[in-house]
Amino acid sequence: MTRQFAWTTAALTGIIGILVGIILSTPRVPVSPEDTGLNSSRRAEGSPVELRDSAPGMPATASGEKFNPASLNFADIAARMNPAVVNIDATARSRRARRLMQDGAQREGDPLDLDRRGGAAPRRGTGTGFLIDPAGHILTNHHVIEGAEQLTVKLADGRSLRAEVVGSDPDTDIALIKISGPTPFPHATLGDSNRLRVGEWVCAIGNPLAYEHTVTVGVVSFIGRKLFDASLDNYIQTDAAISFGNSGGPLINARGQVIGINSAISRQANNIGFAVPINQARGVLPQLKTLGRVERGYIGVTLRDVDPDLQASLKLTRGDGALVQDVTAGSPGARAGLRPYDVITSVDGAPVKTHDSLIREIASRQPGTSARLEFVRDGRAREVTLKLAERPQRAETPPASPVERSTQRTGPGELGLSLVEIDDRNAHRFDIPPGMTGLLVQRVEPLSVAYDAGIERGAIILEVNRQPVNSIAGFRRVVGAARAGDVLAVFLYDPDADARAIRTVRTEQR
């Protein structure tokens, strides 16, 4: 037994020795943190790494450049950026109502919104801005300087200088002001917001609640958020803390470049802030410097995307482009002969993916220039060239007139709508535009299919599936012909917007 154990031990020792020899003779391959999943911070200090994305075919960074993790130090970035960040003191005499959003977001840091007592006595508030060139030009928000009669800028070195407004653009909430003094002024480096990605680290510098040069850090939460103006807004959402007074301050990437202008916050959360992309500011800077305002192209049509429901209800042959809902009288679109239900598919040969992209493309052009539109009408491709007008400023519209009782109405089972036929008496009572025919929406049943489609009380239904409905009997006939689950295209007039629109309503399963 002892001899057998000795032979077994010797054999195992020999096998182990052979395996060790094979392992030692094999060339060693260095393993990187990307291969092991280890954090790249365990590399040798100062060793450059190329950030990589785990998804095949996707660039690791928007720029594809090599990046040193040691440079991800917001203390250094803040130290370099702080001299370019300024505190803006705005003084005004009149009190303005704070601009609120329906979804709970609001412009933040508005220096003229502080609820102070004292009637017409001058009121002061603070915002933020940042220098963009050695000459003293400063970018900030329009709502920071709006209505201000005097602007004072405090620099990081303690100097206070008077500033003048060079130009302002309410539509994008961007303003350009300028200070004078010994030059050159320290200034920020502007980045490329088009290369920004969700999840990137960013920091915000500003004067929240008058606490000067406060630095907060977070990540990009979303890109392309719509807030105040769905057609032009393209906000960067971040969870870097932004508070009242941060308005106009820079949102900075990990390379120390400004990629956004902090502009708005959510009232319902303390970790949701919004910034105007810096590329949007770049686009308007030349006009702000030369004109003091921004002129945008305009064709005078109301648009919406072609979604699957709309495509099915109107039997459209394609699902891309922007569908015309309404055409403003006397506008370039009206003069060119555009009509509701036309689907615009390209501008000067460039495909139109969404209605927002079409509006931004037209708005980026100068009034007076021409644009060639390709569109589809009743299944046939058409083309028209029109001259752009200047986009009008946004204006608030009064609420719709209240709807009173009616003696003739539909039942709640018909899409969930109670409707009133329009005659001369009702047209006068409800201030309906002259010559408009259709059915007035008196009530919308909560949680009905019409409610889900966004049809509201006070709207006037003009057509259903492109068939005019001037009587309740006609409405019942068109709706009754639809099968359960069919999608109906409801063409209506929205008095709040003073425009026509199309809503898609899916009939209930019977």
TORTI-314685 format. One record per residue (C-alpha): x negated, y, z; residue in three letters. Coordinates in steps of 0.5 Angstrom, whole numbers, plus 500, padded with zeros to 3 digits. Layout:
REM TORTI-314685
X;Y;Z;Ala;
...
***
This chain:
REM TORTI-314685
500;500;500;Met;
494;505;502;Thr;
491;503;495;Arg;
497;504;491;Gln;
498;511;494;Phe;
491;513;493;Ala;
492;511;486;Trp;
498;515;485;Thr;
495;521;488;Thr;
489;521;484;Ala;
494;520;478;Ala;
498;526;480;Leu;
492;530;481;Thr;
489;529;474;Gly;
496;531;471;Ile;
496;537;475;Ile;
489;539;473;Gly;
491;538;466;Ile;
497;543;466;Leu;
493;548;470;Val;
488;548;464;Gly;
493;549;459;Ile;
496;555;462;Ile;
489;558;464;Leu;
487;557;456;Ser;
493;560;454;Thr;
492;568;452;Pro;
496;572;456;Arg;
501;577;453;Val;
503;584;457;Pro;
510;584;459;Val;
513;591;459;Ser;
519;594;463;Pro;
524;594;457;Glu;
522;586;457;Asp;
524;584;464;Thr;
529;589;465;Gly;
525;593;471;Leu;
525;600;472;Asn;
521;604;467;Ser;
518;608;473;Ser;
514;602;475;Arg;
509;604;469;Arg;
502;607;470;Ala;
503;614;472;Glu;
503;618;465;Gly;
504;613;461;Ser;
509;615;455;Pro;
515;610;454;Val;
520;610;448;Glu;
527;610;451;Leu;
531;604;447;Arg;
538;603;447;Asp;
540;596;448;Ser;
545;596;442;Ala;
542;594;436;Pro;
541;599;431;Gly;
542;605;435;Met;
537;610;437;Pro;
534;610;444;Ala;
535;617;444;Thr;
538;622;440;Ala;
532;625;437;Ser;
528;618;437;Gly;
522;622;440;Glu;
517;619;446;Lys;
519;621;453;Phe;
515;621;459;Asn;
519;619;465;Pro;
515;623;469;Ala;
517;629;466;Ser;
524;627;468;Leu;
523;632;474;Asn;
528;638;475;Phe;
524;641;480;Ala;
519;643;475;Asp;
525;645;470;Ile;
528;649;475;Ala;
522;653;476;Ala;
521;654;469;Arg;
528;656;467;Met;
530;660;473;Asn;
526;667;471;Pro;
531;667;465;Ala;
537;666;469;Val;
541;672;471;Val;
546;674;476;Asn;
552;678;472;Ile;
556;683;476;Asp;
562;686;473;Ala;
566;692;475;Thr;
573;693;473;Ala;
579;697;476;Arg;
585;693;473;Ser;
587;686;476;Arg;
588;680;471;Arg;
592;674;472;Ala;
587;668;472;Arg;
588;664;465;Arg;
590;657;467;Leu;
591;650;463;Met;
596;646;463;Gln;
592;640;465;Asp;
589;643;471;Gly;
583;646;468;Ala;
581;653;469;Gln;
576;658;467;Arg;
571;658;473;Glu;
567;664;476;Gly;
571;669;473;Asp;
569;676;476;Pro;
575;679;475;Leu;
580;674;478;Asp;
578;675;485;Leu;
584;677;489;Asp;
582;683;493;Arg;
587;688;496;Arg;
587;696;494;Gly;
591;697;488;Gly;
587;700;483;Ala;
580;701;487;Ala;
574;698;483;Pro;
573;691;484;Arg;
567;687;483;Arg;
565;680;481;Gly;
559;675;479;Thr;
558;671;474;Gly;
552;668;471;Thr;
548;669;464;Gly;
541;667;461;Phe;
536;671;457;Leu;
535;668;450;Ile;
530;672;447;Asp;
524;677;449;Pro;
528;683;447;Ala;
533;682;453;Gly;
539;679;449;His;
543;675;454;Ile;
548;669;453;Leu;
554;668;458;Thr;
562;667;457;Asn;
567;672;454;His;
571;671;461;His;
566;673;465;Val;
565;680;462;Ile;
572;681;459;Glu;
575;687;461;Gly;
569;690;465;Ala;
568;697;465;Glu;
561;696;468;Gln;
556;690;468;Leu;
550;690;472;Thr;
545;684;471;Val;
540;682;477;Lys;
534;679;474;Leu;
530;673;478;Ala;
525;678;480;Asp;
530;682;484;Gly;
530;688;478;Arg;
537;690;477;Ser;
539;693;470;Leu;
545;696;467;Arg;
547;691;461;Ala;
552;693;455;Glu;
556;688;451;Val;
553;687;444;Val;
559;682;442;Gly;
564;677;444;Ser;
568;671;442;Asp;
575;670;446;Pro;
576;663;442;Asp;
570;660;444;Thr;
569;664;450;Asp;
562;666;448;Ile;
559;673;450;Ala;
553;677;448;Leu;
550;682;452;Ile;
543;686;452;Lys;
539;689;458;Ile;
533;694;456;Ser;
527;695;460;Gly;
520;693;460;Pro;
519;687;455;Thr;
518;682;454;Pro;
523;678;458;Phe;
523;671;460;Pro;
527;667;456;His;
530;660;455;Ala;
529;655;450;Thr;
535;653;446;Leu;
536;645;445;Gly;
540;642;440;Asp;
547;640;443;Ser;
549;635;437;Asn;
543;630;439;Arg;
546;630;446;Leu;
549;623;449;Arg;
554;621;454;Val;
550;619;460;Gly;
544;624;459;Glu;
541;627;465;Trp;
543;635;466;Val;
542;640;471;Cys;
546;647;472;Ala;
543;653;474;Ile;
548;659;476;Gly;
551;663;482;Asn;
556;659;485;Pro;
560;664;490;Leu;
554;669;489;Ala;
549;664;492;Tyr;
544;666;487;Glu;
540;661;483;His;
543;654;485;Thr;
541;648;482;Val;
546;642;481;Thr;
544;635;477;Val;
549;630;474;Gly;
550;627;467;Val;
554;628;461;Val;
561;625;462;Ser;
564;626;455;Phe;
562;630;449;Ile;
568;633;445;Gly;
573;635;450;Arg;
579;639;448;Lys;
581;644;453;Leu;
584;651;451;Phe;
584;651;444;Asp;
585;644;441;Ala;
583;646;434;Ser;
576;650;436;Leu;
574;647;443;Asp;
569;642;443;Asn;
567;642;451;Tyr;
561;638;454;Ile;
564;635;460;Gln;
559;634;466;Thr;
559;632;473;Asp;
554;636;475;Ala;
557;641;481;Ala;
560;647;478;Ile;
563;652;482;Ser;
566;659;481;Phe;
560;664;479;Gly;
557;659;475;Asn;
561;661;469;Ser;
556;663;463;Gly;
550;659;466;Gly;
546;654;463;Pro;
547;647;462;Leu;
540;644;461;Ile;
537;637;459;Asn;
531;633;461;Ala;
527;637;457;Arg;
528;643;460;Gly;
532;646;454;Gln;
539;649;454;Val;
544;645;451;Ile;
551;648;454;Gly;
554;654;457;Ile;
558;653;463;Asn;
565;655;462;Ser;
570;652;466;Ala;
572;647;472;Ile;
578;642;474;Ser;
582;644;479;Arg;
584;637;481;Gln;
577;635;482;Ala;
570;637;484;Asn;
566;633;480;Asn;
569;635;473;Ile;
566;641;469;Gly;
565;644;462;Phe;
560;647;458;Ala;
561;650;451;Val;
556;647;447;Pro;
550;651;445;Ile;
550;650;438;Asn;
557;653;438;Gln;
554;659;441;Ala;
548;659;435;Arg;
554;659;430;Gly;
557;665;432;Val;
550;669;435;Leu;
549;672;428;Pro;
556;675;427;Gln;
556;677;435;Leu;
549;681;433;Lys;
552;685;427;Thr;
559;685;428;Leu;
561;685;435;Gly;
566;679;434;Arg;
567;673;430;Val;
570;673;423;Glu;
573;666;421;Arg;
576;663;415;Gly;
584;661;415;Tyr;
589;658;410;Ile;
595;659;415;Gly;
597;651;415;Val;
599;647;422;Thr;
596;640;421;Leu;
596;634;425;Arg;
592;627;424;Asp;
595;621;420;Val;
596;616;425;Asp;
599;609;424;Pro;
606;611;426;Asp;
606;617;421;Leu;
603;613;416;Gln;
608;608;416;Ala;
614;613;417;Ser;
612;617;411;Leu;
610;611;407;Lys;
603;614;406;Leu;
598;610;402;Thr;
592;612;406;Arg;
591;613;413;Gly;
586;619;413;Asp;
586;626;412;Gly;
590;632;415;Ala;
598;632;414;Leu;
601;639;413;Val;
606;640;418;Gln;
608;648;417;Asp;
605;653;412;Val;
605;661;414;Thr;
609;665;410;Ala;
604;670;406;Gly;
598;666;408;Ser;
593;663;403;Pro;
596;656;404;Gly;
603;659;402;Ala;
600;663;396;Arg;
596;656;394;Ala;
603;652;394;Gly;
601;648;400;Leu;
608;645;403;Arg;
610;640;409;Pro;
608;633;408;Tyr;
602;635;404;Asp;
596;631;406;Val;
589;634;405;Ile;
584;629;404;Thr;
577;634;402;Ser;
574;641;402;Val;
570;642;397;Asp;
569;635;396;Gly;
567;633;403;Ala;
572;628;406;Pro;
577;630;411;Val;
577;625;417;Lys;
581;629;422;Thr;
585;635;422;His;
580;638;427;Asp;
575;637;423;Ser;
578;641;417;Leu;
580;647;422;Ile;
573;647;424;Arg;
570;647;417;Glu;
575;652;415;Ile;
573;657;421;Ala;
566;656;420;Ser;
567;660;413;Arg;
567;667;412;Gln;
574;670;410;Pro;
574;672;403;Gly;
570;666;400;Thr;
574;660;396;Ser;
575;653;398;Ala;
577;647;394;Arg;
582;643;397;Leu;
584;636;395;Glu;
591;633;397;Phe;
596;628;396;Val;
603;630;395;Arg;
608;624;394;Asp;
603;619;392;Gly;
600;624;387;Arg;
593;627;388;Ala;
592;634;387;Arg;
587;640;387;Glu;
588;647;389;Val;
583;653;390;Thr;
584;658;395;Leu;
581;665;398;Lys;
580;664;405;Leu;
584;670;410;Ala;
581;672;417;Glu;
584;667;422;Arg;
588;671;427;Pro;
587;672;434;Gln;
591;667;439;Arg;
597;670;442;Ala;
601;668;447;Glu;
608;666;445;Thr;
615;667;450;Pro;
618;661;452;Pro;
624;658;448;Ala;
631;661;450;Ser;
635;656;454;Pro;
640;652;451;Val;
647;652;454;Glu;
653;647;454;Arg;
655;644;447;Ser;
662;641;446;Thr;
659;637;440;Gln;
653;632;442;Arg;
650;626;441;Thr;
650;620;446;Gly;
644;619;450;Pro;
643;612;446;Gly;
641;616;440;Glu;
633;616;441;Leu;
635;620;448;Gly;
637;626;445;Leu;
643;631;446;Ser;
644;635;440;Leu;
648;641;438;Val;
650;643;430;Glu;
648;650;428;Ile;
653;655;426;Asp;
653;662;426;Asp;
655;663;433;Arg;
650;658;436;Asn;
645;661;431;Ala;
646;668;434;His;
647;665;441;Arg;
640;661;441;Phe;
636;667;437;Asp;
635;662;431;Ile;
631;664;425;Pro;
636;667;420;Pro;
637;661;415;Gly;
635;656;419;Met;
639;649;419;Thr;
639;643;423;Gly;
641;641;430;Leu;
639;644;436;Leu;
636;639;442;Val;
640;641;448;Gln;
637;635;452;Arg;
632;630;452;Val;
633;624;456;Glu;
627;622;461;Pro;
623;616;459;Leu;
627;616;452;Ser;
623;615;446;Val;
624;622;444;Ala;
621;624;450;Tyr;
615;620;449;Asp;
614;623;442;Ala;
614;630;445;Gly;
621;632;443;Ile;
623;638;447;Glu;
629;642;449;Arg;
630;648;445;Gly;
627;645;438;Ala;
631;644;432;Ile;
631;638;428;Ile;
631;639;421;Leu;
629;633;417;Glu;
629;625;419;Val;
624;621;414;Asn;
625;627;410;Arg;
632;627;409;Gln;
635;634;412;Pro;
640;633;418;Val;
645;639;418;Asn;
650;635;422;Ser;
651;630;427;Ile;
654;625;423;Ala;
648;626;418;Gly;
643;625;424;Phe;
647;618;426;Arg;
647;616;419;Arg;
640;616;418;Val;
638;614;425;Val;
643;608;424;Gly;
640;606;418;Ala;
633;604;421;Ala;
631;597;424;Arg;
629;596;431;Ala;
622;598;432;Gly;
622;602;426;Asp;
618;609;426;Val;
622;615;424;Leu;
618;622;422;Ala;
622;627;425;Val;
621;634;422;Phe;
623;640;427;Leu;
622;647;429;Tyr;
618;649;435;Asp;
620;655;438;Pro;
615;656;443;Asp;
610;655;437;Ala;
614;659;432;Asp;
612;653;427;Ala;
614;647;424;Arg;
612;640;426;Ala;
612;633;425;Ile;
614;628;431;Arg;
614;620;430;Thr;
619;616;434;Val;
619;609;435;Arg;
626;606;435;Thr;
628;602;441;Glu;
629;594;441;Gln;
636;593;441;Arg;
***
